[in-house]
Amino acid sequence: MTVRISCINKRDHHNPHERIINIGGVNPDGMHWKRSQQRGIVDIETGTYSYYVSVDGRTVKVIVALHEGNKYLKTESDSTTSNSLLSLPECP
């Protein structure tokens, strides 16, 4: 199942690899959902869910990345897209 991430919760931390605490969005039925970044990582690695964000009308895949031994979520890189997860609004 592919799910859109439309919001995040961040901690007050300057390292972009350690800032996201939760990812979230809205189900087709209008209900809000939120899960921890760690749960999102497990979802992607096990194939339970895949995630994406919508950037300027385009779909950008969310992937698991590794920095200094720590896994985190980020958007897939291409020539026109930066890590759009950090620019999403805060989840309620």
C-alpha positions as CSV (number, residue, x, y, z in Angstrom):
1,M,0.0,0.0,0.0
2,T,1.3,3.5,-0.9
3,V,0.5,6.3,1.5
4,R,1.0,10.0,1.3
5,I,2.8,11.8,4.1
6,S,1.5,15.3,4.5
7,C,2.8,16.4,7.9
8,I,5.7,15.6,10.3
9,N,6.6,16.3,13.9
10,K,10.2,17.6,14.4
11,R,12.3,17.9,17.5
12,D,14.3,21.0,18.1
13,H,17.5,19.6,16.6
14,H,19.7,21.1,14.0
15,N,20.9,17.8,12.4
16,P,18.4,17.0,9.6
17,H,19.1,13.3,10.1
18,E,17.8,13.4,13.6
19,R,14.9,15.9,13.4
20,I,11.8,13.9,12.4
21,I,10.0,12.2,15.2
22,N,6.7,11.3,13.5
23,I,5.2,11.2,10.0
24,G,1.5,11.6,9.4
25,G,-1.3,12.2,6.9
26,V,-5.0,11.8,6.2
27,N,-6.6,8.5,5.2
28,P,-9.2,8.4,2.3
29,D,-11.9,8.4,4.9
30,G,-10.7,11.7,6.3
31,M,-9.2,10.3,9.5
32,H,-5.7,11.6,10.5
33,W,-2.9,9.1,11.1
34,K,0.5,9.5,12.6
35,R,3.3,7.0,13.3
36,S,6.9,7.3,14.6
37,Q,9.7,7.6,12.1
38,Q,11.0,4.3,13.4
39,R,7.7,2.6,12.5
40,G,7.9,4.2,9.1
41,I,11.3,2.8,8.6
42,V,10.1,-0.7,9.5
43,D,7.1,-0.3,7.2
44,I,9.3,0.5,4.2
45,E,11.9,-2.1,5.0
46,T,9.3,-4.9,5.4
47,G,7.3,-3.7,2.4
48,T,4.2,-3.2,4.6
49,Y,3.8,0.4,3.3
50,S,5.6,2.7,0.9
51,Y,5.4,6.4,1.5
52,Y,5.5,9.5,-0.7
53,V,5.2,13.2,-0.6
54,S,3.6,15.5,-3.2
55,V,6.0,18.3,-4.3
56,D,4.9,20.9,-6.8
57,G,2.3,18.4,-8.2
58,R,4.9,15.6,-8.4
59,T,5.1,12.4,-6.4
60,V,8.4,11.9,-4.7
61,K,9.1,8.6,-3.0
62,V,10.2,8.5,0.7
63,I,13.1,6.1,1.3
64,V,15.2,4.9,4.2
65,A,18.7,6.4,4.4
66,L,21.7,5.8,6.6
67,H,23.9,8.5,8.2
68,E,26.6,7.6,10.7
69,G,24.9,4.3,11.5
70,N,21.5,5.8,12.1
71,K,18.5,5.1,9.8
72,Y,16.2,8.0,8.9
73,L,13.5,8.9,6.4
74,K,14.1,11.2,3.5
75,T,12.7,11.9,0.0
76,E,14.4,10.2,-3.0
77,S,16.9,12.5,-4.6
78,D,16.7,13.8,-8.1
79,S,18.0,16.8,-9.8
80,T,15.1,19.1,-8.8
81,T,14.0,17.8,-5.3
82,S,15.6,18.4,-1.9
83,N,14.4,16.5,1.2
84,S,10.9,17.8,1.2
85,L,9.9,15.9,4.4
86,L,11.5,18.6,6.6
87,S,9.5,21.3,4.8
88,L,6.1,19.7,5.6
89,P,3.8,21.3,8.2
90,E,3.6,20.0,11.7
91,C,1.1,17.2,12.4
92,P,-1.7,17.9,14.9
